[in-house]
Amino acid sequence: MGYRRKPDEEPEDPLGRRSLREPYIERKLFSVNTGHATVAYTGKALGYETIGEAVKDDRVVDQVTRVLAETRSLLLAKWDFSKEELEEYHAQVINRFKNPYISDDIWPDTNS
């Protein structure tokens, strides 16, 4: 699943090498990076200093869950991932943000 383009699209690499990786690269970029930015910006707006603090707030988790659902619809429209596969991946992304051993600082406000 997720390893080929929709049938109406030609692969960019005539040997198919790039097209095999591209769905997974986009899934990571549009899931992990978008999710991380969402947690950071939402957490910052709510006064948190780390990703770990922010994801303890249900409002932040709700926001990132909704953003990833929207991201999922875009990935489903472009690639052959299954809905269940992406739902599981997005749950793993959120759980990663909750891991206290890999929490990032949210960038400090330089305008204060």
C-alpha distance (Angstrom), angle and dihedral (degrees) to the residues before:
residue distance angle dihedral
M1 . . .
G2 3.76 . .
Y3 3.79 93.0 .
R4 3.78 100.5 108.6
R5 3.76 139.0 46.6
K6 3.75 123.4 -109.5
P7 3.84 110.0 -80.9
D8 3.82 94.1 -105.6
E9 3.84 93.0 61.7
E10 3.78 127.3 80.2
P11 3.81 117.6 -136.4
E12 3.81 113.4 -109.1
D13 3.81 92.8 -137.7
P14 3.82 112.4 58.9
L15 3.80 88.9 -144.0
G16 3.80 92.1 50.2
R17 3.81 94.5 -123.5
R18 3.79 97.8 124.9
S19 3.79 93.3 41.4
L20 3.81 90.0 58.8
R21 3.81 92.8 58.5
E22 3.77 101.1 33.0
P23 3.83 98.1 79.3
Y24 3.79 91.2 53.6
I25 3.79 93.3 45.5
E26 3.80 90.5 51.6
R27 3.80 91.6 44.3
K28 3.81 89.4 54.9
L29 3.80 94.7 44.2
F30 3.78 95.4 45.8
S31 3.80 94.8 40.6
V32 3.79 111.2 33.2
N33 3.80 97.2 30.6
T34 3.80 95.0 41.1
G35 3.79 91.2 44.8
H36 3.79 92.4 48.4
A37 3.81 92.1 49.4
T38 3.80 90.7 47.6
V39 3.81 92.5 51.8
A40 3.81 90.9 45.9
Y41 3.80 97.4 48.3
T42 3.80 94.3 41.0
G43 3.79 91.3 44.6
K44 3.80 91.7 48.3
A45 3.80 90.7 50.8
L46 3.80 88.5 53.0
G47 3.81 93.2 48.4
Y48 3.80 102.0 -103.2
E49 3.79 122.6 145.2
T50 3.82 100.9 -159.0
I51 3.78 138.6 36.7
G52 3.82 88.2 -121.5
E53 3.81 92.3 56.9
A54 3.79 92.3 44.6
V55 3.82 96.1 53.3
K56 3.79 90.7 55.2
D57 3.81 86.6 69.6
D58 3.81 113.4 85.6
R59 3.82 90.1 -146.5
V60 3.79 90.6 61.1
V61 3.80 93.1 45.9
D62 3.81 90.2 48.3
Q63 3.81 90.7 51.0
V64 3.81 95.0 48.9
T65 3.81 90.5 44.7
R66 3.82 90.5 54.9
V67 3.81 92.5 45.4
L68 3.80 91.6 50.5
A69 3.82 90.5 48.6
E70 3.79 88.5 56.2
T71 3.81 90.6 45.5
R72 3.80 88.9 49.6
S73 3.80 91.5 56.7
L74 3.81 90.1 54.5
L75 3.80 93.1 48.0
L76 3.81 91.2 47.5
A77 3.80 90.9 52.2
K78 3.80 92.6 51.9
W79 3.81 105.8 33.7
D80 3.78 138.1 36.3
F81 3.78 96.7 -110.4
S82 3.78 114.9 135.3
K83 3.79 118.2 -119.6
E84 3.80 90.0 -120.6
E85 3.82 92.0 50.9
L86 3.80 91.9 53.0
E87 3.81 93.5 43.5
E88 3.81 88.9 54.5
Y89 3.81 91.8 46.2
H90 3.80 91.6 49.5
A91 3.81 91.2 49.3
Q92 3.82 87.7 53.2
V93 3.81 90.0 50.1
I94 3.81 91.6 53.6
N95 3.81 91.1 46.2
R96 3.79 89.2 51.6
F97 3.80 89.5 56.8
K98 3.81 88.2 52.3
N99 3.81 92.9 54.9
P100 3.83 104.9 112.0
Y101 3.80 92.0 -155.0
I102 3.81 95.0 64.0
S103 3.80 103.2 37.3
D104 3.80 115.9 145.0
D105 3.77 127.4 -148.0
I106 3.77 116.1 -110.5
W107 3.80 108.7 -123.6
P108 3.81 111.2 -94.5
D109 3.77 120.8 -112.2
T110 3.80 105.3 -102.6
N111 3.82 92.1 -171.8
S112 3.82 94.0 70.2
